[in-house]
Amino acid sequence: MKLVWFRNDLRLADNPALRHACAGDEPVAALFIISPTQWRQHEMAPIRQRFMLAQVDVLGRELAALGIPLHLLRVETFAEAPAALADLCREQGVTQLYANQAIEIDEQRRDHAVSAALAEQAVGCHWLNGCCVLPPGRVLTGSGEMFKVFTPFSRAWLKALDEEGFVIHRAPTARGEPLPWQPLAERAWVDEALGELTVDPRWPVGEAEARRRLNDFLEQAVLDYGETRDFPAIAGTSVLSPYLAAGIISPRQCVAALQQRLGYRPQSKAQPGFVWLNELIWREFYRHLLVLIPTLSMNRPFKQETAALPWSWDPDAFAAWCEGRTGYPIVDAAMRCLNATGWMHNRLRMIVASFLTKDLHIHWRLGEDYFMSRLIDGDLAANNGGWQWAAGTGADAAPYFRVFNPTTQGQRFDPQGEFIRTWVTELADIPAAYVHQPHDWLRLKGRQDYPAPMVDHAVARVRAIEMFRSLEK
């Protein structure tokens, strides 16, 4: 018996672990492990847990239709996984375990412990690359080291992809008679661990839905992506991040679909489609960095000297940011959108991260954890990379220049205030001319239902720059 362990790769198509396990005639079973306590320790958002488990439900039904049973195990923490897996392998007569490689440090430690436990039972473990187009360690400098700066990484990544290409693995065919599948909602122990399993209708699950979103984006928006991606009131992005984070679609499928749509693989900014491809390369870069520098998984900065920065931990200021009560409309709209939907537009993520770290001078770790606790697309590599980029502590950091003015950012990327008025209901009736600086208009109307700005951005900006300059002394 071969066993496929599904993690953040909840799909049939382009799943290397599933494809390799299904080679040959030996019986195949599948596994998903629910770890409620560990998920809470990792700040996994409830909306992400529900989304992921809804996809597990779909996956279990689809595997059952192929004659592959999906086993569910509940272990509270990763530390319990090796013994639980060893017991399952013993009960089912498993001789080979297949899984796609994890890149986070806790997950890697868990997998090493699983390998050791199963080796005692002569169960072979096979770890494959299912999370990146090119596996960590494949894209190297001329001296054979991994890259720490994005632009040369991007060039080398494109070159490596041209040299070796990539394969899209087909979904397996039926391996036996269809099997029954008991929906997760009917399993009491799942409900006890995670509560209500309802899915937000804004985020339907399934590989077909992920492919539909990808195809719609490629047909309707990819050519204009470079011009529209920064405007949250416009449907200019792919909105695929939850599906990539859960592994419902793979980055290889995205690159292949882009290439098919264009008839070529773009190589530079001058070519249509490159800006979106470059976002996928950023995703790869952050995942490679997480493997290169395991301390990124441990709340440590990429630039080690920035650990000495005198960050604030002010709980009241942090709460105002979390709840969208900063007095800066674009920041507040973004945070309220996140809290209500579990998702935030990428330009807004940069704006609110800059505000927390450069205007409020609050430690980026608080923002990183808060995002993970709310985002449906929470992904350690991308989230950590984005927060450290904004805070000036990470790869490609530019702390003296990357201090976003929240007012001008709003004026530039939500010029008519459409996004702001959607989420900041106190400003729903304000004229567009005042929406980004509403306080004078509100005073004239005798209204006090929207907070005054928490800080003076010009003063806060100087303080942020002084923080970084203090490291040079």
Summary of the structure (lengths in Angstrom):
residues: 473
radius of gyration: 23.4
end to end distance: 62.3
largest distance: 77.5
contacts: 1552
relative contact order: 0.11
helix: 54%
strand: 7%
